[in-house]
Amino acid sequence: MANRELPRLVTVPSPQQDISRTHAEVRVDSGDVLVTDLGSTNGVQVLDEHGQTRRLHPGEPSRVAVGETVDLGDGVTFTVERGS
């Protein structure tokens, strides 16, 4: 397995302890960004560009489109952007 394929753990601040130690997996597969809720206590939500929110199903990789925002809880979010 090449180094670029190894998982990289990212620690995010969670003052209220709302984010689980292994909360979610984010990966790129054939150009798609896939986010998987790893059975977190508070879940993972995705907000689309129209303001619609969907909650991810634990253990199921979900495609997150460019412009959509992933909410891990406790004020921690990230938005998927097109790479250069």
Residue pairs with C-beta under 8 A, 6 or more apart in sequence:
7 25
12 19
12 72
12 76
13 74
13 76
14 73
14 74
14 76
15 74
16 74
17 74
18 41
18 42
18 73
18 74
19 40
19 42
19 72
19 73
19 74
19 76
20 38
20 39
20 40
20 41
20 42
22 38
22 40
23 37
23 38
23 40
23 44
23 72
23 73
24 35
24 36
24 37
24 38
24 40
24 44
24 56
24 70
24 72
25 34
25 35
25 36
25 38
25 61
26 33
26 34
26 35
26 70
27 33
27 34
27 61
28 34
32 63
33 63
33 64
33 65
33 80
34 61
34 62
34 63
34 64
35 44
35 46
35 56
35 61
35 62
35 64
35 70
36 56
36 59
36 60
36 61
36 62
37 43
37 44
37 56
37 57
37 58
37 59
37 60
38 58
38 59
39 58
39 59
40 58
40 72
40 73
42 73
43 55
43 56
43 58
43 73
44 55
44 56
44 70
44 71
44 72
44 73
45 53
45 54
45 55
45 56
45 70
45 71
46 53
46 54
46 56
46 62
46 64
46 68
46 69
46 70
46 71
47 53
47 68
47 69
47 71
48 54
48 65
48 67
48 68
49 67
49 68
53 71
56 62
64 70
64 80
65 80
66 80
66 81
66 82
67 79
67 80
67 81
68 79
68 80
69 77
69 78
69 79
69 80
70 77
70 78
70 79
70 80
71 77
